[in-house]
Amino acid sequence: MTDEHRAANGPDGTPLVLEHHVLKSLLGAWALAACAPAEAEAVEEHLGDCGPCADEALRLREAVGLLHRPESLDLDPGLRTRVLDSCLERRPARIPVPEWAAGYDAETARLDALLQDFGDSEWHAPVRLRWYEADEASTRRTTVAGVIAHLLTVDGLVAVALGLDDPLGDVTPARPTPSDRTEAYWRAAHFPPTRSVRAPWREQSHALVRTVSFTGSGTGRMTVPYGDFELPLHDAMLDRAFECWVHAEDIAEAVDYPYDPPSGRHLHRMVDLAARMLPSVLEHRRLHGLAAPVERRLVAAGEPGRSLRLEIEGSGGGEWLIPLDSPAAKGSAEHEVAHVALDGAEFCRLAAGHVAPREAAAGQVGDREAIRDVLFAAASMSRM
């Protein structure tokens, strides 16, 4: 056999004989791994004997490497939502997840996907929980497994309100606040939490979504007690979605893994919840001397009063007029005394106690005292 012919096994097992010019024309397809198996074998055998073709094949392979950027093997975090939306457009769910619970459904699913392939070292990776207390940054050291235990016990507040089992069982904390429930769970455990906490957390999150989906509009007036305050069930589910995302970021940071914010529509709802809570938080802080007193007369319920315009930029953005003098007052553009602009994810991290109030706002215009009070009020909503 001459140098211009090389043999390989064809589909029927007989030798595949290709001429030099044919093998040379296959080099591009071979570099792209697009040859048939028999052709690829013939090309590779030829490259061992033909220097010019071997040099050309090397150049082609290097060019292909430049054209194909390395891609992450991890699924796009928004893929689940897009696939579900596409499926539901074709066949609506018989029992759909309510829109006010969709954020919790999405964020628990994203966190569960992050946890899926964790080994023992990741489950025991140190995590530092962060929040603001008395206008001072506070932290609590735990592990990835400890964070999931924290989510399990605080989600349990919603579970109990819906008539489901309490993950604390017979353990009774001094107060039913989220932090007290978490500390009680950690103390009652014989050993630090391990990967085994994932299963009950996951089962409980599925049970919560399933239960609110079945009950639907029948939960409209239901409230969830948080110890020092209570939230309507719809807001409590948003609160749990928010905390799930925030702590998923904590976990991702601990294991040096990228993690994206929620989708725009879910992020918008989380921002809206915080914006709606701000007037009551401001009033509470004012009563405890943590915010500037109202210098003017109190505004009657439903009447316009001094307001701060909160502008949220980027995904989940929008504008909210925050009444400053009374939670019963009405936000008013005519009575606007200050304007604060923030990115949506940054505002949520402020409300989670992960960003210092003095470092939060990208843009500030107007009454500096009002701006300070609102930013510190946002941070004060954080908790362990």
C-alpha positions in Angstrom: 0.0 0.0 0.0 1.4 3.4 -1.0 1.6 6.6 1.2 -1.5 7.9 -0.7 -3.7 5.1 0.6 -4.6 4.2 4.2 -6.9 1.5 5.4 -9.5 1.3 8.2 -12.4 -0.9 9.0 -15.6 0.2 7.2 -19.2 -0.3 8.5 -19.2 -3.9 7.2 -15.8 -4.7 8.7 -13.9 -4.5 5.4 -10.9 -2.1 5.1 -11.8 1.5 4.3 -9.4 2.8 1.7 -9.1 6.5 1.3 -6.8 8.5 -0.9 -4.5 11.3 0.4 -6.6 14.1 -1.0 -9.7 12.7 0.6 -8.0 12.3 4.0 -6.7 15.8 3.8 -10.2 17.1 3.1 -11.5 15.4 6.2 -9.1 17.2 8.5 -11.5 20.0 9.3 -14.3 17.6 10.2 -11.9 15.5 12.2 -10.8 18.6 14.2 -14.5 19.3 15.0 -15.1 15.6 16.0 -17.6 15.4 13.2 -16.2 12.4 11.3 -17.7 9.0 11.2 -15.8 6.5 13.4 -14.2 4.7 10.4 -13.2 8.0 8.8 -11.8 9.3 12.1 -9.7 6.1 12.4 -8.4 6.5 8.9 -7.5 10.1 9.5 -5.7 9.4 12.7 -3.7 6.5 11.1 -2.7 8.8 8.3 -1.5 11.6 10.7 1.0 9.2 12.1 2.8 9.0 8.7 2.1 12.3 7.0 3.9 15.3 8.6 2.2 18.1 6.6 -1.3 16.7 7.4 -0.3 16.3 11.1 0.8 20.0 11.2 -2.4 21.1 9.6 -4.5 18.9 12.0 -2.7 20.5 15.0 -3.4 24.0 13.7 -7.1 23.1 13.1 -7.5 21.7 16.6 -6.0 24.8 18.2 -8.4 27.0 16.1 -11.3 24.9 17.3 -10.2 25.4 20.9 -10.2 29.2 20.4 -13.7 29.1 18.9 -15.2 27.0 21.7 -15.0 28.8 25.0 -15.1 26.5 28.1 -18.7 26.4 29.4 -19.8 25.6 32.9 -21.4 22.2 33.3 -23.9 23.6 35.7 -27.4 24.3 34.5 -28.6 27.8 34.0 -30.4 28.7 37.3 -33.3 30.2 35.3 -33.7 27.0 33.2 -36.2 25.4 35.6 -38.5 28.4 35.5 -38.3 28.6 31.7 -39.0 24.9 31.2 -41.9 25.0 33.7 -43.4 28.2 32.1 -43.1 26.6 28.6 -44.8 23.4 29.8 -47.6 25.3 31.6 -48.3 27.3 28.5 -49.1 24.1 26.7 -50.9 22.4 29.5 -51.9 24.4 32.6 -51.3 22.8 35.9 -54.4 21.2 37.4 -53.5 22.6 40.8 -51.1 25.6 40.0 -48.7 27.1 42.6 -50.1 30.5 43.7 -48.1 33.4 42.4 -47.3 34.5 45.9 -45.7 31.1 46.7 -43.9 30.8 43.3 -40.8 32.6 44.6 -40.4 30.2 47.5 -40.9 27.2 45.2 -38.2 28.6 42.8 -35.7 29.5 45.5 -35.9 26.2 47.4 -35.5 24.3 44.2 -32.4 26.4 43.3 -30.9 25.8 46.7 -31.6 22.1 46.5 -29.9 21.9 43.2 -26.8 23.6 44.7 -26.8 21.1 47.5 -27.3 18.0 45.4 -23.7 17.1 44.7 -22.1 18.4 48.0 -19.7 16.0 49.6 -18.9 15.9 53.4 -16.4 18.6 53.2 -18.9 21.1 51.6 -21.6 20.2 54.2 -19.2 21.0 57.0 -17.7 24.2 55.4 -17.9 27.1 57.8 -20.6 29.8 57.2 -20.9 33.1 59.0 -24.5 34.3 59.3 -24.8 38.1 59.3 -27.5 40.5 60.4 -27.9 43.9 62.1 -29.0 44.2 65.7 -29.3 47.5 67.6 -27.7 49.1 64.5 -24.6 47.0 64.9 -23.4 44.2 62.6 -23.8 40.8 64.2 -22.6 37.4 63.1 -23.1 33.8 64.1 -20.7 31.0 63.0 -22.2 27.7 61.7 -21.8 25.3 58.8 -23.6 24.7 55.5 -25.6 21.9 57.3 -26.3 24.3 60.1 -27.7 26.9 57.7 -30.1 24.3 56.2 -31.2 23.4 59.8 -31.9 27.1 60.3 -34.0 27.3 57.2 -35.8 24.1 58.3 -36.7 25.4 61.7 -37.8 28.9 60.5 -39.8 27.5 57.6 -41.4 25.4 60.4 -43.3 28.6 61.5 -45.2 28.5 58.2 -45.7 24.7 58.5 -47.2 25.0 61.9 -49.5 27.8 60.8 -50.7 25.5 58.0 -51.3 22.6 60.3 -48.2 20.6 59.3 -45.7 19.0 61.6 -43.3 21.2 63.5 -39.7 20.2 62.7 -38.7 21.0 66.3 -41.0 18.2 67.5 -41.1 18.4 71.3 -38.3 20.9 71.6 -39.9 24.1 73.0 -37.9 27.4 72.6 -38.2 30.1 75.2 -39.8 32.3 72.5 -41.1 31.3 69.1 -38.8 33.8 67.3 -36.8 32.5 64.3 -33.4 32.8 66.1 -34.7 31.1 69.3 -36.2 28.3 67.3 -32.9 27.8 65.5 -30.8 27.9 68.7 -33.2 25.4 70.3 -32.8 23.0 67.3 -29.0 23.3 67.4 -28.8 22.7 71.1 -31.1 19.7 71.0 -29.0 18.0 68.3 -26.6 15.4 69.8 -24.1 16.2 67.0 -23.7 19.2 64.7 -26.1 19.0 61.7 -24.8 16.9 58.7 -26.0 16.2 55.2 -28.9 14.3 56.7 -30.7 17.6 57.3 -31.3 18.1 53.6 -34.0 15.4 53.4 -36.4 16.9 56.0 -35.8 20.4 54.8 -36.6 19.3 51.2 -39.7 17.3 52.2 -41.0 20.2 54.3 -40.5 22.8 51.5 -42.4 20.4 49.1 -45.2 20.0 51.7 -45.5 23.8 52.1 -45.8 24.4 48.4 -48.2 21.5 48.0 -50.4 22.6 50.9 -50.7 26.3 49.8 -51.4 25.1 46.2 -54.3 22.9 47.4 -55.7 25.5 49.8 -55.3 28.4 47.4 -57.5 31.4 48.2 -58.6 29.8 51.5 -55.4 31.1 53.1 -56.0 34.8 52.4 -56.5 35.8 56.0 -54.1 33.4 57.6 -51.2 34.8 59.5 -47.8 33.4 60.6 -46.5 34.4 64.1 -42.8 35.2 64.2 -42.7 35.8 68.0 -42.3 39.5 68.1 -44.6 40.2 65.1 -46.7 38.3 62.6 -47.0 38.3 58.8 -49.9 37.4 56.5 -49.3 34.0 55.0 -48.7 35.4 51.5 -46.0 37.7 52.9 -44.5 35.0 55.1 -44.0 32.9 52.0 -42.2 35.8 50.3 -40.1 36.2 53.5 -39.1 32.6 53.4 -38.2 32.8 49.7 -36.1 35.9 50.4 -34.2 34.2 53.3 -33.7 31.0 51.3 -32.0 33.0 48.5 -29.9 35.1 51.0 -28.7 32.0 52.8 -28.1 30.2 49.5 -25.7 33.0 48.7 -24.0 32.5 52.1 -23.6 28.8 51.3 -22.3 29.4 47.8 -19.8 31.9 49.1 -18.6 29.4 51.7 -17.9 26.8 49.0 -16.6 29.4 46.5 -19.4 28.8 44.0 -21.3 31.4 41.9 -25.0 32.0 42.7 -27.3 34.4 40.8 -30.1 36.6 42.3 -33.7 35.5 41.9 -35.6 36.1 38.6 -36.8 39.7 38.1 -40.5 39.0 39.0 -39.6 37.2 42.2 -37.0 39.8 43.2 -39.6 42.6 42.6 -42.0 40.9 45.0 -39.3 40.6 47.7 -38.4 44.3 47.3 -42.1 45.2 47.5 -42.5 43.3 50.8 -39.5 45.1 52.4 -40.8 48.5 51.1 -44.3 47.8 52.5 -42.8 46.9 55.9 -40.5 50.0 56.1 -43.1 52.5 57.5 -44.0 50.3 60.4 -40.3 49.6 61.1 -39.6 53.3 61.0 -42.4 53.9 63.6 -41.0 51.1 65.8 -37.5 52.6 65.7 -38.8 56.1 66.4 -40.6 54.9 69.5 -37.3 53.4 70.7 -35.3 56.5 70.0 -33.5 54.9 67.0 -34.9 57.3 64.4 -35.5 61.0 64.3 -38.7 62.2 65.9 -41.5 63.6 63.9 -41.1 67.4 64.1 -44.4 68.2 62.4 -47.9 67.2 63.4 -48.8 63.5 63.0 -50.4 62.8 59.6 -53.9 61.4 59.7 -54.5 57.9 58.4 -54.7 57.8 54.6 -53.5 61.4 54.2 -50.3 62.3 52.3 -47.2 63.1 54.3 -43.4 63.4 54.0 -42.1 60.7 51.8 -38.9 59.1 50.5 -38.8 57.9 46.9 -37.1 54.5 46.8 -36.0 53.8 43.3 -34.9 50.2 42.6 -32.8 49.7 39.5 -32.1 46.7 37.4 -33.9 43.3 37.6 -37.0 43.5 39.8 -36.9 47.3 39.7 -39.6 49.9 40.4 -40.4 52.9 42.5 -42.0 53.1 46.0 -43.0 56.2 48.0 -42.2 55.4 51.6 -44.2 57.5 54.2 -41.8 58.8 56.8 -44.0 60.2 59.6 -46.6 57.5 60.1 -47.2 53.9 58.8 -50.9 54.9 58.3 -49.9 57.9 56.1 -50.0 57.8 52.3 -46.8 58.1 50.3 -46.9 61.3 48.3 -44.8 62.6 45.3 -45.8 66.1 46.3 -44.4 65.7 49.7 -41.2 64.0 48.6 -38.2 65.1 50.7 -35.6 62.5 49.7 -34.7 60.1 46.9 -32.6 57.0 47.2 -31.5 54.8 44.2 -30.3 51.2 44.7 -29.9 48.0 42.7 -32.5 45.4 43.5 -30.2 42.7 44.7 -28.2 45.3 46.7 -31.4 46.6 48.5 -32.3 43.0 49.4 -28.8 42.4 50.8 -29.2 45.6 52.8 -32.5 44.3 54.2 -30.7 41.0 55.0 -28.0 42.8 57.0 -25.3 41.9 54.5 -24.6 45.5 53.4 -23.7 48.3 55.8 -26.4 51.1 55.6 -23.8 53.8 55.2 -22.4 51.9 52.1 -25.7 50.9 50.5 -27.2 53.7 48.4 -25.8 54.3 44.9 -27.7 57.6 44.7 -28.9 59.9 47.5 -30.7 63.2 47.2 -32.5 65.3 49.7 -33.1 65.1 53.5 -30.0 63.3 54.8 -31.6 62.4 58.1 -34.6 60.8 56.4 -32.2 58.8 54.1 -30.3 57.6 57.1 -33.4 56.6 59.0 -34.7 54.6 56.0 -31.4 52.8 55.3 -30.9 51.8 58.9 -34.6 50.8 59.1 -34.0 48.5 56.1 -31.0 46.9 57.8 -32.8 46.5 61.1 -35.3 44.1 59.4 -32.5 41.6 59.2 -32.3 38.7 61.6 -30.3 35.5 62.0 
